[in-house]
Amino acid sequence: MKVKYFNDTDTAHIEMLDREVFETREISENIYIDIDEKGNLVSITVEHAKESAGLWQFSYEEVQKKTA
């Protein structure tokens, strides 16, 4: 996964898969998703990211499955 933030346009781009985009769908006024030909999520674009998504700080955490 790659996350890019473009300060000049306040846009965040989150790339999930390195695949060719088949279709872009508008989820809301500021959020778009790209999918491949099989319907898998390729990337997410968030415009006005600081305002609409609270993108002031970014963190990543991988949570391990708990074993009983």
C-alpha positions in Angstrom: 0.0 0.0 0.0 1.2 3.5 -0.9 -0.1 6.7 0.6 0.6 10.0 -1.1 -0.4 13.4 0.1 -0.4 16.4 -2.2 -0.1 19.5 -0.1 -0.8 22.0 -2.9 -4.2 20.5 -3.6 -4.9 19.0 -0.2 -5.5 15.6 -1.8 -4.7 12.1 -0.4 -4.2 9.1 -2.7 -4.1 5.7 -1.2 -3.0 2.9 -3.6 -4.0 -0.6 -2.5 -3.0 -2.6 -5.5 -0.6 -2.0 -8.4 -3.2 -2.8 -11.1 -4.7 -1.0 -14.1 -7.7 1.0 -13.2 -10.9 -0.1 -15.1 -13.3 2.3 -13.6 -13.4 5.3 -11.2 -16.5 5.7 -9.0 -17.5 8.8 -7.1 -18.5 7.9 -3.6 -19.2 11.5 -2.5 -18.2 15.0 -3.5 -14.6 14.5 -2.3 -14.1 10.7 -2.4 -13.4 8.6 -5.4 -12.5 4.9 -5.7 -10.7 3.1 -8.5 -11.5 -0.5 -9.3 -9.9 -3.1 -11.6 -11.9 -5.1 -14.1 -12.8 -7.7 -11.5 -14.2 -5.1 -9.1 -11.2 -5.1 -6.7 -10.3 -1.9 -5.0 -7.2 -0.4 -6.6 -7.0 3.1 -4.9 -8.9 5.8 -3.1 -8.6 9.5 -3.7 -9.7 12.0 -1.1 -10.0 15.6 -2.1 -9.8 18.3 0.6 -8.3 15.6 2.8 -7.5 17.7 5.9 -11.1 19.1 6.0 -13.2 16.2 4.8 -11.2 13.2 6.2 -9.3 14.8 9.2 -6.0 14.0 7.6 -3.8 15.9 10.0 -1.9 12.8 11.2 -1.5 9.4 9.6 -0.6 6.2 11.3 -0.6 2.5 10.4 -1.0 -0.4 12.7 -1.1 -4.1 11.8 -3.2 -6.0 14.3 -2.3 -9.7 14.8 -5.0 -12.3 15.3 -5.2 -13.4 18.9 -4.9 -17.1 19.5 -6.9 -18.7 22.2 
